[in-house]
Amino acid sequence: MSSVWIVDDDQSIRWVFEKTLDREDIPFRLFASAEEASGTLEKELPSVIVSDIRMSGASGLDLLKEITLKHPTIPTIIMTAHSDLDSAVAAFEGGAFEYLAKPFDIDNAVELIRRALSKNKSKGSESGDLNFDSDLLGSAKSMQEVFRAIGKLAQTDATVLITGESGTGKELIASALHKHSKRSDQPFVAINTASIPKDLLESELFGHEKGSFTGAQSTRKGRFEQAAGGTLFLDEIGDMPSELQTRLLRVLSDGHFYRVGGHEPLKANVRVLAATHQDLEKRVTEGEFREDLFHRLNVIRLKVPPLRDRVSDIPLLANFFLKRNSEKLEIEKKIFTDGALKYLQSKQWSGNVRQLENLCHWVTIMTTGTVIDLDDLPKDFKQERSRSNHDVKWNQHLSHEVDNLLRRGDTAIYEKLLQTFEKEVIASALRFTNGKKIEAANLMGIGRNTITRKISELGLSVEKRKEEAST
């Protein structure tokens, strides 16, 4: 093994690597096609291969498959400008050392190459059928990290806790982890623990024996048995009742469970994935969630970014949803204008990707033309608060103030700023409500005890507006 091979049909990419690797004194060879690199493998072997995933002729995945089969110790880094989940997972399932999304920082690429040079790659699992549709799209850096994590985690049976706001696609990620795993030919069973009444949830999860309670006229398998050999996805785990948290902990600890009314232990041969939009650490502190169960579930955490933190993905997602809706309804495909897309990127999206998907479904059905402009969007949606210039200026001012404090050498700036923030917000709310504490607390979304305690801690005085106090 003697050099790094760069395989890309884009001459400009090869040129960048040529200049960079030459400068870094790293031996290299350049190839314009996978076929050319494959032919050279008969004569010599590289130390590392960096290959584009999509090229004319054979693809980077074809080359990766050959490398994995014949030379499994050669680390292969896959590059792609097609930033979707399938590409990332396909690369890892094929045995790739790492996944590099274009455009990339060349210094980061060199660092990755150096890391690959210092390690031997273990043979990855063989690639399965990768041609399935996925709603998980995105070129934003935060989503690239999610794709990369899915690619790695799918190859294990590790318990994963998926966190993120409602509507971010947590179940899609759980499904992707299952589809790309060795359990993919077995069931994927999902249950929303918040949507099932407390009295029925135990039976739903673990099943019940005939006659175990009124109405149990026959033996019934629960979700753990239904998911045997596959994956069980527990959505909204933060809302699980405390007594069931204890039973779940026991299953995760020893791998066995009992049906309701049963006396024979059953083996739980399932991979457990869990998700929540809640702050589980806070729930633990408040005594609402078992700390030992939290640590059992929190083996690996995968955080899904909210849509407002990946606004560059909105055009991609919006047009994808329009295309899919048009195909389902068998109507002509519709597209958003640039103006409409820019407006969508200015929104807060409290409902995240699900809200965007619902909006696209509405415009597909309710608009008559094929081009969707700003005027075609529903009125109630346009009345929702967008990120205004005022919001931007406020954030910039706060950032500027933090920078000043840091440069000045101040310490404990978090507590200082937090105290200032609380004092101004509560004082303003009290002025607005003419000193009515309960009304001010309701407006701010805090409890009456909290506002009373904060008024005392912050040394605030409750004064009524003079013009109202005198009436």
Secondary structure, 3 states (H helix, E strand, C coil): CCCEEEECCCHHHHHHHHHHHHHCCCCEEEECCHHHHHHHCCCCCCCEEEEECCCCCCCHHHHHHHHHHHCCCCCEEEEECCCEHHHHHHHHHCCCCEEEECCCCHHHHHHHHHHHHCCCCCCCCCCCCCCCCCCCECCCHHHHHHHHHHHHHCCCCCCEEEECCCCCCHHHHHHHHHHCCCCCCCCEEEEECCCCCHHHHHHHHHCECCCCCCCCCCCECCHHHHCCCCEEEEECHHHCCHHHHHHHHHHHHHCEECCECCCCCEECCCEEEEEECCCHHHHHHCCCCCHHHHHHHCCEEEECCCHHHCHHHHHHHHHHHHHHHHHHHCCCCCEECHHHHHHHHCECCCCHHHHHHHHHHHHHHHCCCCEECHHHCCHHHHCCCECCHHHHHHHHHHHHHHHHHHHHCCCCHHHHHHHHHHHHHHHHHHHHCCCCHHHHHHHHCCCHHHHHHHHHHHCCCCCCCHHHHCC
